[in-house]
Amino acid sequence: MDMLNIQRRMILNKIQKGFKVGDFQYEFSLIKKEVEEAIEAYQNNTNIGEELADIVLLCAGIAEMKKLNLADEICKKMKINENRQYIRQNGILVKK
C-alpha cells in the first residue's frame, strides 16, 4: 500500500470513528503518547511494532491534513541525512 493511500485511510478512519481532525496540537500530543508507549514496549520487550505503527499512522494523518505527501517528504529528508556530515565531539556524533 502506498503512503498517500495510508494517509487518506487514516483520516477517513478518524472521521468515521468520530475522532477530532485538524487539531494539530492534539495530534502531536497523541504522537508523544505513542512514543512513550513505544519506549515502554521496548523496555518490556513487548510489541514495539504496533507502537511504531501507531506513530507512523499519526504522522500520516497529520501529513494528510497538511496536504503533504509523506513519502516524498521522507525521501527528501533521507537525501539530506545521507549527505549530512558529522563530527565526533566528546564521543558523540553531532552535525558538522
Secondary structure, DSSP 8 states (H G I E B T S, - for coil): --HHHHHHHHHHHHHHHT---S-HHHHHHHHHHHHHHHHHHHHTTS-HHHHHHHHHHHHHHHHHHTT--HHHHHHHHHHHHHH--EEEETTEEEE-
